[in-house]
């Protein structure tokens, strides 16, 4: 085998290795992006839950301050 052939084989192997490394890096970045998107979704959902809890507590506090408001007629109630 000549030196040129060996260098050609080594060059081809290095090219394949470079492609493999590039692919795995892209996949890693894609997975990192997916993880960031999932984290953002969880944080957004956590904020929604936090706001809902605050709103619920505000209503409870309002009913504690004015218990008669619970029995008032709701103008948005659907007719029976």
C-alpha positions in Angstrom: 0.0 0.0 0.0 1.3 3.4 -0.9 1.5 6.4 1.4 -1.1 8.2 -0.8 -3.6 5.4 -0.3 -3.1 5.3 3.4 -3.4 9.1 3.6 -6.6 8.8 1.5 -8.1 6.3 3.9 -7.1 8.3 6.9 -8.6 11.4 5.3 -11.8 9.6 4.6 -12.0 8.2 8.2 -11.4 11.7 9.6 -14.1 13.1 7.3 -16.6 10.6 8.6 -15.5 11.2 12.1 -15.9 15.0 11.6 -19.4 14.4 10.2 -20.3 12.2 13.1 -19.0 14.8 15.6 -20.9 17.5 13.8 -24.1 15.4 13.9 -23.8 14.7 17.6 -23.1 18.4 18.4 -26.2 19.4 16.4 -28.3 16.7 18.2 -27.0 17.9 21.5 -28.0 21.5 20.7 -31.4 20.3 19.5 -31.8 18.4 22.8 -30.7 21.5 24.7 -33.2 23.5 22.8 -35.9 21.0 23.6 -35.0 21.1 27.3 -35.1 24.9 27.3 -38.5 24.8 25.6 -39.8 22.3 28.2 -38.3 24.4 31.0 -40.0 27.6 29.6 -43.3 25.7 29.4 -43.0 24.5 33.0 -42.1 28.0 34.2 -45.1 29.5 32.3 -47.5 26.9 33.7 -46.1 27.6 37.2 -46.8 31.3 36.7 -50.4 30.6 35.7 -50.9 28.4 38.8 -49.4 31.1 40.9 -51.7 33.7 39.5 -54.7 31.4 40.0 -53.8 30.8 43.6 -53.4 34.5 44.2 -56.8 35.2 42.6 -58.4 32.4 44.7 -56.9 33.8 47.9 -58.1 37.3 47.0 -61.7 36.0 46.6 -61.4 34.1 49.9 -60.1 37.3 51.6 -62.9 39.3 50.1 -65.5 36.8 51.5 -63.9 36.9 54.9 -64.2 40.7 54.9 -67.7 40.7 53.5 -69.4 37.3 54.1 -72.8 38.5 52.9 -71.4 38.9 49.4 -71.5 35.1 49.0 -75.2 35.0 48.9 -75.7 38.0 46.6 -77.3 37.3 43.2 -74.8 36.9 40.4 -75.7 39.1 37.5 -73.8 36.8 35.2 -75.7 33.7 36.2 -77.5 31.9 33.4 -81.2 31.8 33.7 -82.7 28.4 34.8 
